[in-house]
Amino acid sequence: MTPRTLAWLWAAVLLVCAGLLLTQLRQPDFWDTRITALLPESDQSARLQQADSQLSAAFENQFVLLVGGEQPVKSAQSLQRLLLAAGLSSGQALSRPDKSLSAYRYGLLSDRLQQAGDEQWLKRGLTRLLLPGGSEQLAQDPFGLLDSWLNERFSGPLSLRDGVPTLRHDGQLWALVNGQVVGSPYQMATQRQLVATLADFRAANPDAQLLRSGLIFHAAAGAAQAQREMSSLGLASLLGLCLLFWLVFRRLRTLALLLVPVGCGLLLALPLTGLLFGHVNLITLVFGVSIIGIAVDYALHLQCQRQLVAERPSTRFWSALLLGLLSTLLAYLVQLITPMPGLRQMACFAALGLLGAWLTVRLWLACWPLSAHPATARAALVLSPIRLHRQRWPWLLLALLMLAAVTLLATRLHFNNSLQQLNPSPAELIQEQQQVQTLLQQPSGSRYLLVSAPDPQALLRRLESLDPALQQLQAKHDLSAYAHAARHLPSLARQQQTQREVRERSRRVLPALRAASGLPQRLEQQALAALADTQLLLPAQWLSSPASAADAALWLGEQANGDWLGLVALGEASPAGLQALEQLAGADDVLYHDRVAALSAQLARLAQSMASWLAVATVLLSLLLCWRFRTSAWRALLPPLGAVLLTLGCLSLMGGIGLFHLLGLLLVLGIGLDAGIFSAQEPDSDAAWLAISLSCASSLLAFGLLAFSTTPALHFLGLTCLLGLAFTWALVPFARAQRPAL
C-alpha cells in the first residue's frame, strides 16, 4: 500500500477508537478507582482465599460514622435523614434480636449472671418486678436472662438515647450512624453522592465532629487524589512541554504537530485498554498521561532531523527510530508477565500509547510540510559543545561514581515491601478509621484465626475453647477486640449445660423471690414449668436471621473435604499479643493469618521477580544492541545501563527499593535506550543531540513530576525516573565522546 493509503487507514483506526471511547465513557463502571487492582492475584490456599473474600464481601459496602459535638444525638438524626434521602443508609446499627432469641433464652446465660451468686439473682429478680409489667415477666423470664445476654453480647459500649446508638469516651459523647451503599463502593457516582451528602451535613452542622470508617471513604479519597493529580501533574507536564518546545522551535504549528502524536497515542490506548480489561483504573490513567514524555520523543527526533540535517529523513534514521520503539516496548511489555493486573494494565496502556504515537509520526508527520525557525539551530549550537573530547578527569569521575554505586548496591541495597506503597489514603482518614474501631471495640479484620472442625457443633465448641485465652489477652490490653460466631451462637453442649444451671438456680431462688414479693404461687409454678419445655438454638436458625449478619461473615461453613470452618476476627494486638496468637495457632485445627503481612510477603516475592525480569530485559537488550552496533554498542548501552546503576545506588541511600522503584527502572531503561541508540547511530549529529536533550527534558517533566505525587506508588515511580533520566542525560556526552581517554 502507498504511504497515502496507510495514512488514511490510520485515520480510520483512530476514528473507530474515538467512537468506541465515547461508548465506553457512557458506562458507569468504566473508571475503576480500586487501588487494590494493583495488588497481585492471591497465591494463598483456597481456604484463606475464601476467608479473605468473605470478609471483604461482607464489609466493603458498609460504612460507619461517629458524630460528636454539643448535640451529637440531634446531629446524628439529621445526618441519618440526609443519608436516607440519598439512598445510602441502612438504619441504626444497634438492633437486638429480642424476638428471634426469645424462645432460646434458657440456653443463653451471660458471663455476669453465670458468675453471680443466688443473692444477686434474687436481687435482680426483685428489681425486675418493679419495672412495668414485671409480674407478668415472672413466669417467662424472672431473672432477665435474655436481657442480660443481649446487653453483654450485642450492645458492647453502645447505649440508646432517643433511638440513636451512643457511646461515651473520655467525657465525649458520640452518636453512631451506619450506612450501606447499593452496588460497588468503587463507583464514582456513589462516592460523589456520599461526599456531597457529608458536605451538606457539615455545612448545616459546622460545630459537629465527624469520624469516618469504611472502604468507600478510602476509595473516594483515592479517586479524588488521582483526579487531582491527573489534572495538576498532567497540566503542569503539558505546560512545561509547551514552554520548552516554544523556546526551541518558536512556531505554534510546530508545537501543535509535536503534540499530535501524544493525542493519537492516548486515543488509541484508552479505548483499547478498556476493551481488553473491561475498565480503566484511574491510577493507570494518571500513569498513562505521563507517556507524553516518551510519545513526543519520536516527533522530536523527526523535527530535529528534518530541520537541521535534511528535508527527508534517511533510512538509517527510521531504522534507529524503529529500534528505539521496539526496545522501549520490550521494557514496558516485560510488565505483562507480572501477576499484578494493575501493572499489566499500565504496561498495555503505555505500549499502545507509544505505538500510536510512533505510527502517527511515521505515517502523518513525515508527510506534513516543515515549519522551521532559526531558534532551533541556535539551540543546537548551544548544546553542541557539551561533548567530551580527550579529557581524562570526567572518565575518572564516572568510574568513581560507578564504583560507589556498586559498593552501595553490595552493602546497603534492600527491598522495601511496605503496603504503604499501595495505600493512597490520607493519614487523617486512616487515623479516623482506627479511632472508630477503637471506640466501638471492633476487630479490624486484617488479622484472624481460621478454625476447622469435623462438624458444626465441634466447630462451635472449638471456638468457645479459645475464649479464655482471648479474654485474658483483652484484660491485659494485648488485644483490643475479637469476634466469632460462638459468641452469639453457643454450642448445643453449652446451651444444655446452661439450661441445667438455670433450672437448678430457679428451683433455689424462685421460692425466695415469690416469698419476698408476695406474688401468688402459680406464677412460680408457671416459671418452673416453662423451664421444662425449652428449645435449643441451631446454627441454621441463627445464621438465617437478620441480626446475624456479622456472624455469617465469620462462618465459612462446610468445605469440599467435609471440614467446617469458622473465623475469629481480631483487633489490634501488641507484640506480646501477636506472639500469644501465634501460639494459639500452634494446634493443627487453628491457623493464624495476618492479611497485611501476607500481602507484604507477596509484594516481596513480586519485587524479586520484577528484579529478575529487569536483569533479563537488560541482558536481552544488551545482546540486541551488541549485534546491531558491534564495537559501538558501548555508546548505546552506557546511558541506559549506567543510569540504572547510578539510580540504584542513590535509592540504596534513601531507604531501599520497592516494586514501583523497579517499575521506574524499567521506564528509565526504556527511555535511556532511545538516547543510547541515537548516540551510537549518529554520535557526531547535533540534531540527534538536541533531540536527545529535548527528549530527556520532556521525560523528566512527564515522569519526574510524579515524584511530587501524594500517591505512594506514583511517588516512588516518579522519584526513580527523576534520578534515572537525569543520569541518562548526563551520560549521553560520554556516549558521544570521540573515544574514551584512559
Steps between C-alpha positions, in 0.01 A plus 500: 500500500610855434592738787187702424278190533667403828448853633128486423478150649659630822246783509218245467641298793508810719142590404385152605690541830333837557155347448585211734622743765180705487300180553718391791481835676123456528552186711483575876770246590750588226724683750637274773613674821628190682856534617477126577501439126876547526527207742618162376258216455498295817731198523349391833321177572139463394387527863680830559376638169143412598546661841644821353231516235216445746630764741542752219159431351328531837643835598600687185153651450464609863610828652482645851486860614549628855356845568627717786454858610260687723187311387622171351163323516318778318781529246497124442126504436552778245778304330286186497224687317747631241637151440152352469408767246815412302416129509814416697387415852399156624362618835649504847764245593373421850237235434450220751341168393261486797216327314714255304682382816205508741424128470865409575554722806551211744810385310654848489678613815719808523841479666381747764203284613703182477750639749233658727380335821142410602457824693587702191251300296233566766579872505482512119162326503359742759629798303331375183169471682507877553510558125174543305354157430748340736255253651400371156871445420542282807352196328709544182836640602505589869873579510531677165722236341440625145550868585826425678623289208406760239653789695827312536532350153336755269512846647871522578588858594180633336180613665185654354408867544182611327532199273859585400795274599752698708821440689706709739878520496721735704197715581404535133161371383493349153192402299524223244356496149561207270431471130517269203566577136306331223733348244876542508669751732747562216237663276588865469135610488435336839816650644407848382151461644630402844765775501238758400263378774769532767591845366136607535496365856818689594360819350180465703683388818832688507562421868451123463798264501499209255706181502482276192564129453436295190654390171300751298676792670842363408384429144359852467820655640710299255279594206500869592876496543551328165274753327683792663839368402385408151393860446776676696802288406374438148434871450838595647669248273314629194573866580866422563527319169328783315741756651803285424397438140411864447845609611661259253266500200314837526216386272146432623455266206807300605377495858165363389664237278717378789189446714301321228679164564423537871128542436492217248688270738251567780208460260626154404601391851195603704216318319705191413620461859138533616398240242767252609454542877134607521590821685781751545646568844550865584854424616562359151368820349724717721793281400391495136473876471870504576586306183497838326861524614589201281237531227630841406855362456428362155363833378799680651752282318310544173471878538869546587608267220293677236586850617874466566615218273279439201150554373431127482637265766724219389442129527752489786290749693183294465680179597635670814154633586348154451770340714429759769130412491563126518747528788266727697205270433708210626572687823128571547362166388715311749238619751236289324651188654446628855206358698377851584196599289564869565856483368389300198243765425760776535738314269229445241391864515856629463590260219188586299557871558859483380404291198228750409744790535763328285252415225376860500856628455579247227178527301394863554771732626760382249268610218398839637683818393794611709475817708846621615633784711862615552462454879523123449843522338617737774389252767696226325808722494466568873488127579765392250803582722366276779707206383808328631814500289822376652452611860600236749344627826132454395565131436676465834207672672256269321703196604496614864124558490443157349726342763311681778166384356622138485624525860164636618317225315715236665475641852173694540253387235186343644136465404231713662178298488275722711136508391513878532611485135142410415313717749402841362273586793586818693640453850198684646256244357709205618514651849123553502436138405730371774329728753154374400610136534650572840191681630262232375732220617482342156760265350659640185481175304860531380593215738302188578517142622369237259351212700400161357292213643325188368144629557315823594468422871865401527588829335293697752657312789850568362420870466372508859820337621697797365304753706697477828833570330357782288322658797825487698678684216226763506529540876876559464434749216702282262194462273250777436205284388398169349186345356380156392167333437495305828481826696136529385437137410596267788560136423224253588717364780537851647125567465407172669741570784353850534146362510595263781660784694199730448260227620710439811526871576131557444400218736717655771423870449138509371339405836695777674404744223130413531509524880676837496266645238173350624400378155269199462652152493361428152748744346784304653351175368460653152862613498622152601273337243647725224846372589392144427409582138800677347642529148856492373639753253645334188754660259258502206236685702737767629701557182184550295375781727564868407683567827772247418655685204833549678512136611412376152813670368706302754336164422654337190293184530570156360790447261548253219701265725224496763666737747315797648678835522449809715691822556604691810538863390770677701562864583828680558754300697819583687823309425427275798146451372626404153731245655214353705276482192768313309526256790123447488544408136747228594217245494422319175143631490586871547682718248608859569491730197614861473368638171735800503806286567394252231462776242835647599662160450328467165627842395850392602481196275360711220774763539765228484334361189489849347870546577574172324305606193676836502829311485366278222381802299840663548683194371269460198526866406876494542530202267271668247699824500835317490380315191376823341786740579795262547797699640283811550256316725651661811363835378145359493533318833675762713205745546229246595713250698712766666188692601343185649815425701539855635127523583515176696794640694303814592191301598715281725579814700131600522358198678499218249301419190149368451287370221430843352866599511566197282218600269661843471833336415332320213383836368847651545641207307249547219540877474879480532515255212366764262781733603758225477389377160519843339833565674637184340330558166604863457757598768606812308148627417398826667140426397505168690658668807235773501222242462648286780525803731142603426386140545666470842362838605146412388523159670617668819201733482264208447638234735708712734193697604354178635758526778275774643195272499341423836408153372788290637520269197525790256738691728748211508472453126547873438799529733671212323437657160614841621836359604533255214418744220734764641778241501404393147544852364826548690643178350419581137806729458714199598322291238564772239868531592756457224669227702534427868826647624657246733 
